[in-house]
Amino acid sequence: MVTFAFAVFFLIITPGPGVLSVAGVGSAFGFRQGANYIAGLFVGTNLVALAVVSGLATVLLANENIRIALLIASVAYLVYLAARIAFAGSRIAFGKAETAPGFLAGVILQTVNPKAYAVNTTLLTGFAFWPGNLAVETALKFLIMNMIWLPIHFLWLYAGMALHRLNLDPTVQRRVNIAMAASLLAVVALALAAPK
């Protein structure tokens, strides 16, 4: 169980579309909107986890047409998100948006986020620690994952808010935007390069 908890921590804390976008929302819009966005990500990641556990993700992804459609939607959304961050000007992320990405945007991002599927599949199908009862093990895994997932995402939200408070030079802020966008595009590249 301890090994599983460490795996959850390291797989979730690494930069991916969810945590990077949380930092961007926190920087541009503050805590309240960031928390609303995190709520959507939370629901989305648990929907993905349920799809993995139930086998729905396997059934859907076994159909090549559905898999390609989901991959295209995922890549398109992540590229769109990266473009919004990269071209936000001198403000960190989402700078020119009039309204913050909200709850629904968070749900959508997680349901098309390749990292969410990879992480949930890795965690929920591996690291067996309760061999006598799969239902208990799965319930404990959901509990542990969510207990680690929430504070990590709020840490990223705080990091984004801290960046905003630093009032960085516009050139430095543009570089941060580009680095965040490049990280999202790296996720896209990994998704495209992954064995099908």
Backbone hydrogen bonds, N-H to C=O, Kabsch-Sander energy under -0.5 kcal/mol:
donor,donor_aa,acceptor,acceptor_aa,energy
5,A,1,M,-2.4
6,F,2,V,-2.4
7,A,3,T,-2.3
8,V,4,F,-2.6
9,F,5,A,-2.4
10,F,6,F,-2.5
11,L,7,A,-2.4
12,I,8,V,-2.3
13,I,9,F,-2.5
14,T,10,F,-0.9
20,L,16,G,-2.3
21,S,17,P,-2.1
22,V,18,G,-2.0
23,A,19,V,-2.1
24,G,20,L,-2.0
25,V,21,S,-2.7
26,G,22,V,-2.7
27,S,23,A,-2.3
28,A,24,G,-2.3
29,F,25,V,-3.0
30,G,25,V,-0.7
30,G,26,G,-1.2
34,G,30,G,-1.8
35,A,31,F,-3.1
36,N,32,R,-1.7
37,Y,33,Q,-2.2
38,I,34,G,-2.5
39,A,35,A,-2.1
40,G,36,N,-1.5
41,L,37,Y,-2.3
42,F,38,I,-2.9
43,V,39,A,-2.2
44,G,40,G,-2.7
45,T,41,L,-3.0
46,N,42,F,-1.9
47,L,43,V,-2.1
48,V,44,G,-2.2
49,A,45,T,-2.3
50,L,46,N,-2.4
51,A,47,L,-2.2
52,V,48,V,-2.3
53,V,49,A,-2.7
54,S,50,L,-2.6
55,G,51,A,-0.8
56,L,51,A,-0.6
57,A,51,A,-2.2
59,V,55,G,-2.5
60,L,56,L,-3.0
61,L,57,A,-2.8
62,A,58,T,-1.2
63,N,59,V,-0.7
63,N,60,L,-1.0
64,E,62,A,-0.7
67,R,63,N,-2.8
68,I,64,E,-2.5
69,A,65,N,-2.3
70,L,66,I,-2.9
71,L,67,R,-2.3
72,I,68,I,-2.6
73,A,69,A,-2.5
74,S,70,L,-2.7
75,V,71,L,-2.9
76,A,72,I,-2.8
77,Y,73,A,-2.5
78,L,74,S,-2.6
79,V,75,V,-2.6
80,Y,76,A,-2.4
81,L,77,Y,-2.6
82,A,78,L,-2.6
83,A,79,V,-2.6
84,R,80,Y,-2.4
85,I,81,L,-1.9
86,A,82,A,-3.1
87,F,83,A,-2.5
88,A,85,I,-1.3
91,R,88,A,-1.1
97,A,94,F,-1.3
106,G,102,G,-1.8
107,V,103,F,-2.1
108,I,104,L,-2.7
109,L,105,A,-2.5
110,Q,106,G,-2.1
111,T,107,V,-2.0
112,V,108,I,-1.3
112,V,109,L,-0.6
113,N,109,L,-0.5
113,N,110,Q,-0.7
116,A,113,N,-0.6
117,Y,113,N,-1.3
118,A,114,P,-2.4
119,V,115,K,-3.1
120,N,116,A,-2.2
121,T,117,Y,-2.4
122,T,118,A,-2.4
123,L,119,V,-2.7
124,L,120,N,-2.7
125,T,121,T,-1.8
126,G,122,T,-0.9
133,N,130,W,-1.7
137,E,133,N,-2.3
138,T,134,L,-2.7
139,A,135,A,-2.4
140,L,136,V,-2.7
141,K,137,E,-2.5
142,F,138,T,-2.4
143,L,139,A,-2.2
144,I,140,L,-3.0
145,M,141,K,-3.0
146,N,142,F,-2.4
147,M,143,L,-2.2
148,I,144,I,-1.5
149,W,145,M,-3.1
150,L,146,N,-2.0
152,I,148,I,-1.7
153,H,149,W,-2.1
154,F,150,L,-2.2
155,L,151,P,-2.1
156,W,152,I,-2.0
157,L,153,H,-2.0
158,Y,154,F,-2.4
159,A,155,L,-2.3
160,G,156,W,-2.2
161,M,157,L,-2.3
162,A,158,Y,-2.7
163,L,159,A,-2.2
164,H,160,G,-1.8
165,R,161,M,-2.0
166,L,162,A,-1.3
167,N,164,H,-1.3
168,L,163,L,-0.5
173,Q,169,D,-2.5
174,R,170,P,-2.2
175,R,171,T,-1.9
176,V,172,V,-2.2
177,N,173,Q,-2.4
178,I,174,R,-2.5
179,A,175,R,-2.5
180,M,176,V,-2.5
181,A,177,N,-2.6
182,A,178,I,-2.8
183,S,179,A,-1.9
184,L,180,M,-1.9
185,L,181,A,-2.4
186,A,182,A,-2.0
187,V,183,S,-1.5
188,V,184,L,-1.8
189,A,185,L,-2.6
190,L,186,A,-2.4
191,A,187,V,-2.3
192,L,188,V,-2.3
193,A,189,A,-2.0
194,A,190,L,-1.3
